[in-house]
Amino acid sequence: MLRRASAVIAYGSAETVASLRSRSRRGIPFLGYGHRVSLGVVASEALSSADAGELAEAAARSVATFDQQGCVSPHLFYAERGGETSPERWAELVSEAMERLEREIPRGAVSPGEAAAIRQARGEAEFGELAGKGHRLFSSGQTTAWSVIYDPDVPFSPSCLNRLVRIKPIDSLDEVAALVAPLGELLQTVGVAASRPRLAKLAEQLGRLGASLIAPLASIPWPPPHWHHDGRPPLTDLVRWCDIE
């Protein structure tokens, strides 16, 4: 198949993409989409008493969709202090939405290893809470169906996926770019809830770092078909042009 294809589009791990690239014919268009990381950012002005619940629902649904297996799935949300709803309270609202969504769209099956990773992350959060470090764990209890961890440690930490998400409080949106800069080319989608001027400033910072989609929280899992996936045109790379002079 690879020897006969006039173009190849590959999704998967970096190893998978590299393997398919090495076995494809030279000179044909090859579009490889490897591992990417996404997240969300919520500004203080968006955490009003009127809007916080709706935002929590959107955040939870973006996590529940695809059970975080998609490259557009958020690993965590940075929530800015200073709004009418505190980041900790917002984490609780997200957990309530996760509970409702589990009844509407139950999570898929997980392997024993995946379940163990969820329990380990929960255990670390519980230890942080017992040690007075400010952590809080909201979860589905005896099952591993969903987990929301309020985590005051602001550096980016990837999720073990399968509906485990962290809410991390920050003092200012100006912190976000430095916090996600270590992701480098892995950064892809960032869901943002902020006023227009602050959104513009943050989008410019994130775009320079490598983000290829800045979207409202509700749109995180559903990029439009014409989006520039990983910063590339959606169809141009698949067309061979012939100029006539």
C-alpha positions in Angstrom: 0.0 0.0 0.0 2.8 2.4 0.9 4.7 1.7 -2.3 1.6 2.5 -4.4 0.3 5.5 -2.5 0.6 9.0 -4.1 0.3 10.6 -0.6 0.5 9.4 3.0 -1.3 10.9 6.0 -0.1 9.3 9.3 -1.4 9.7 12.8 0.3 8.0 15.8 3.3 8.1 18.1 6.5 9.6 16.9 7.9 6.1 16.4 4.9 5.1 14.2 5.1 8.3 12.1 8.9 7.8 11.6 8.4 4.1 10.6 5.7 5.0 8.0 7.8 7.8 6.7 10.8 5.5 6.2 8.7 3.0 4.2 6.9 5.5 2.0 8.1 6.4 -1.5 10.4 9.3 -1.7 9.1 12.5 -3.3 5.4 12.0 -2.4 3.5 14.2 0.1 3.9 12.8 3.6 1.9 14.4 6.4 2.8 13.1 9.8 0.8 14.0 12.9 2.6 12.7 16.0 2.0 13.1 19.7 0.7 16.5 20.8 -0.4 18.1 24.1 -3.4 20.4 24.8 -4.7 22.3 27.8 -7.1 25.0 28.9 -6.7 28.5 30.4 -9.5 30.4 32.3 -9.1 34.0 33.2 -10.5 35.6 36.4 -13.1 37.7 34.5 -14.5 34.4 33.0 -15.0 32.9 36.5 -18.0 35.1 37.3 -20.8 33.6 39.4 -23.0 33.6 36.3 -20.5 31.9 33.9 -18.4 29.6 36.1 -20.9 26.7 35.9 -21.2 26.8 32.2 -17.5 27.0 31.8 -17.1 24.0 34.1 -19.5 22.0 31.9 -17.5 22.9 28.8 -14.2 22.0 30.4 -15.6 18.6 31.7 -17.0 17.8 28.3 -13.7 18.5 26.6 -12.1 16.1 29.0 -14.8 13.4 28.6 -14.8 13.5 24.8 -12.5 10.8 23.5 -11.6 10.0 27.1 -8.6 12.4 26.6 -7.2 10.1 23.9 -7.2 12.8 21.2 -4.4 15.3 20.6 -6.9 18.1 21.2 -7.9 16.7 24.7 -6.8 18.9 27.6 -4.5 17.5 30.2 -5.1 20.4 32.6 -6.7 23.8 33.1 -4.9 26.9 34.5 -7.4 29.0 36.4 -6.6 32.6 37.3 -7.2 33.8 40.9 -9.2 37.0 41.5 -12.5 36.1 40.0 -15.9 35.7 41.7 -15.3 32.0 41.7 -12.0 30.7 43.1 -10.0 28.1 41.1 -10.6 25.6 43.9 -14.4 26.1 43.8 -14.2 25.9 40.0 -12.5 22.6 40.3 -15.4 21.4 42.4 -17.8 22.6 39.7 -15.8 20.7 37.0 -16.1 17.6 39.2 -19.9 17.9 39.4 -20.0 18.2 35.6 -17.8 15.2 35.3 -20.2 13.2 37.4 -23.2 14.2 35.3 -21.3 13.3 32.1 -20.4 9.9 33.4 -24.1 9.1 33.4 -24.6 10.6 30.0 -21.5 9.3 28.2 -19.8 6.7 30.3 -16.0 6.4 30.0 -14.7 3.5 28.0 -12.9 0.5 29.4 -9.3 0.9 30.6 -6.5 -1.6 31.0 -5.2 -2.7 34.4 -2.1 -0.5 33.8 -4.2 2.6 33.0 -6.4 2.0 36.1 -3.2 1.7 38.2 -1.9 5.0 36.8 -5.2 6.8 37.8 -5.1 5.4 41.3 -1.4 6.4 41.7 -2.3 10.0 40.6 -5.2 10.0 43.0 -3.0 8.7 45.8 -0.4 11.5 45.3 -3.2 14.1 45.4 -4.5 12.6 48.7 -1.1 12.7 50.2 -0.7 16.3 49.2 -4.0 17.1 50.8 -3.1 15.2 54.1 0.3 17.0 54.1 -1.4 20.4 54.0 -0.1 21.3 50.5 -3.4 22.5 49.3 -4.3 19.6 47.0 -7.9 18.4 46.7 -9.2 15.3 45.0 -12.7 15.0 43.5 -13.4 11.6 42.0 -15.9 8.8 41.2 -14.9 7.0 44.4 -14.3 3.3 44.1 -14.3 3.4 40.3 -11.7 5.1 38.2 -14.4 6.7 35.9 -13.3 10.3 36.4 -10.9 12.3 38.6 -10.5 16.1 39.1 -7.4 17.2 41.0 -7.0 20.7 42.4 -3.2 21.0 42.3 -1.5 24.2 43.6 1.8 23.1 42.0 1.7 25.2 38.8 4.3 23.7 36.5 2.7 21.7 33.7 2.2 18.0 34.5 0.7 15.7 31.9 -2.3 13.6 32.7 -2.4 9.8 32.7 -5.6 10.4 30.6 -8.9 8.5 30.8 -10.7 11.5 32.3 -8.2 12.6 34.9 -7.7 16.3 34.8 -5.9 18.8 37.0 -7.0 22.4 37.8 -4.0 24.5 38.7 -4.4 28.1 40.1 -2.3 30.9 38.8 -2.0 34.6 39.8 -1.9 36.0 36.3 -2.3 34.9 32.7 1.1 36.3 32.1 2.5 33.1 33.8 1.0 30.7 31.2 3.5 31.1 28.4 6.5 30.4 30.7 4.7 27.4 32.2 4.0 25.7 28.9 7.2 26.7 27.1 8.9 23.4 28.0 6.3 21.6 25.9 7.9 23.1 22.8 6.7 21.6 19.5 4.4 19.3 21.4 2.0 22.2 22.3 -1.1 22.1 20.1 -4.5 23.2 21.2 -5.2 25.7 24.0 -8.8 26.4 25.1 -9.1 29.9 26.5 -11.9 31.7 28.3 -10.8 35.4 28.7 -11.8 38.9 27.6 -10.9 39.8 24.0 -7.8 42.0 24.7 -6.3 39.4 27.1 -7.1 36.6 24.7 -5.3 38.4 21.9 -2.2 38.9 24.0 -2.2 35.3 25.3 -2.9 33.9 21.8 0.2 35.7 20.4 2.4 34.3 23.1 1.1 30.7 22.7 1.2 30.9 18.9 4.9 31.8 19.0 5.5 28.9 21.3 3.9 26.5 18.8 0.2 26.3 19.5 -1.8 25.8 16.3 -5.3 26.3 17.7 -6.7 28.7 20.3 -10.4 28.0 20.9 -13.2 28.5 23.3 -13.4 25.7 26.0 -16.5 24.2 24.4 -14.7 23.9 21.0 -11.6 22.2 22.2 -12.5 18.7 21.1 -14.1 19.8 17.8 -11.7 21.8 15.6 -13.2 22.8 12.3 -12.3 20.7 9.2 -10.4 23.7 7.7 -8.2 24.3 10.7 -4.4 24.4 10.2 -3.6 21.1 11.9 -0.2 21.5 13.6 0.2 24.8 11.8 -0.1 23.4 8.2 -2.7 24.1 5.5 -5.4 21.4 5.5 -5.2 20.6 1.8 -2.4 22.5 0.1 0.3 19.9 1.0 -1.7 17.2 -0.8 -2.0 19.0 -4.1 0.7 18.8 -6.9 0.7 22.1 -8.8 1.4 22.5 -12.5 2.0 26.1 -13.7 1.3 27.0 -17.3 2.9 30.2 -18.6 
